[in-house]
Amino acid sequence: MTGPTFAIFYTVLGIPIARIAETRNRPYIIGDPLGALAGMRWAGRSPTPTAGARPSWSPGAR
């Protein structure tokens, strides 16, 4: 994100988060989005590695 996109994103989310920061515990303000991101990454993970990919430590790897 660069330029105008970043400016709009920062403005739209920055002001409400700053208002919340005045009343809530700041570690939760940081931890909640990180937890949500971890959950989204976990939910979107692939059950197997990329098709055809083999980890370098596997017995058949060269």
HELIX and SHEET records of a PDB file:
HELIX    1   1 GLY A    3  THR A   23  1                                  21    
HELIX    2   2 ARG A   26  ALA A   43  1                                  18    
END                                                                             
